[in-house]
Amino acid sequence: MSSVSDQNEPDAFDEIIAAAETSAADAAGDRDPDLAVIEAGSRTLRTHGGPPEADVPARPEDPEVDRALREVEAQLATRWGETKLEPSVSRISALMDVLGDPQRSYPSIHITGTNGKTSTARMIEALLGAFELRTGRYTSPHVQSVTERISLDGSPISAERFIETYEDIKPYVEMVDAQQEYRLSFFEVLTGMAYAAFADAPVDVAVVEVGMGGSWDATNVIDGDVAVVTPIDLDHTDRLGETPAAIATEKSGIIKQDATVILAQQPVDAAQVLLKKAVEVDATVAREGLEFGVVARQVAVGGQVLTLRGLGGEYGEVYLPLHGPYQAHNAAVALAAVEAFFGVGSQRPEPLDIDTVRKAFAAASSPGRLEVVRRSPTVVLDAAHNPAGARATAEAVGEAFDFSRLIGVVGASADKNVRGLLEAFEPIFAEVVVTQNSSHRAMDADELAAIAVEVFGEERVQVEPGMPDALEAAITLAEEEGEFAGGGVLVTGSVITVGEARLLLGRG
């Protein structure tokens, strides 16, 4: 019988546990754990789990570079975290002004919505890169390293370049800090770094995901030639509104004069708001299910095969190595966005080159989104953190995996609809192990367990406050039916939870 501890020598596993405890202790202090999810485990991951993929970098191996990166992270940690907001773009606008408006030096595709933003951004980036454009991508939050948020040509910028970019804009950041009522936040500084790095590269096009909302999001100092709105649902209701229409009003702020708007399928009231805004600014609209969409999809080994209808025609036999109907819809949205960027359907009648499109989608990846990181038993990571995302994940798991017994490991943020999240997973989890990640936003494990007992019943709930113990318990439960019985583990509830599990387990 194998277990988590079998993957590492006993002393190495003890080191992981100690590292996780250290990270939790850091979270209790002033340091914002969102800056770098359980960094302490990365040394053990490199030694025992093999090198991480290029799009999920580990800590720098050069001690001096690592020290410098930690110093930058420490300085960023003194600023407002991403959950503390003052709804205004005045500070980021001031920073862009003193930097010479770097965000105006390249065209951009701007992405908002509730779920699917990062996966869609990565697919857009892959498509643009396949057509030999130099890309910059800015997404959030990160899975393991803060450097993931800023990518050039499909890969996170190096730690060295991240440090250099920060040092380059730091004097201007301090200048703006001195002039404003509030200092620039963590997210605002990172946004400034991304826009500066893209201009310095230089990139041919930037793919930018909002942090939250739209109108007053720090990213909204760009005028996106293409505005993408992924499905809107209820999330961050305390800041964005309590109905899809109210949330859509805030998110519609990224739709700029004469832009092209790519709308994923939306609730009717949200769609009405978005279409009204498009009319007000003379934007052109393409709607999923009307102007573009998924024609057909078939489950395949490691993903699915799609037929997509784009703005310029049909694209068949497109292999996507990602699971779930929602990823097929994300692919349709991404394709339409890139077509719009190239003028397909308006300036040019012919579709994009089908072979290039197939090549791009076949190389698509989205770490932490139904990502298999271990076999025997299979362990899957998914960053679903709200009810809509959890429902999509539950559907995809049932379609893509033939688990006879699925154990959930759930660590959620206290400010989320945790009951709705658990209710979405209840039909597919035989049992659930509730835990607590290292973020200061994490819901207490006992509090989460109390809700889980109400949803699952006491006999199906186990509490393990530490992530290493939670993984160990879940894998043990999954193995109860035997090595070949089809047991599996799904780790979910938060990007932070997924990042911690990813470091502890390594890949594959």
Secondary structure, 3 states (H helix, E strand, C coil): CCCHHHHCCHHHHHHHHHHHHHHHHHHHCCCCHHHCCCHHHHHHHHHHCCCCCCCCCCCCCCHHHHHHHHHHHHHHHCCCCCCCCCCCCHHHHHHHHHCCCHHHCCCEEEEECCCCHHHHHHHHHHHHHHCCCCEEEECCCCCCCHHHHEEECCEECCHHHHHHHHHHHHHHHHHHHHHCCCCCCHHHHHHHHHHHHHHHCCCCEEEEECCCCCCCCCCCCCCCCEEEECCCCCCCHHHHCCCHHHHHHHHHHHCCCCCEEEECCCCHHHHHHHHHHHHHCCCEEEEECCCEEEEEEEEECCEEEEEEEECCEEEEEEEECCCCHHHHHHHHHHHHHHHHHHCECCCECCCCCHHHHHHHHHCCCCCCCCEEEECCCEEEECCCCCHHHHHHHHHHHHHHCCCCEEEEEECCECCCCHHHHHHHHCCCCCEEEECCCCCCCECCHHHHHHHHHHHHCHHHEEECCCHHHHHHHHHHHHHHHCCCCCEEEEEECCHHHHHHHHHHHCCC
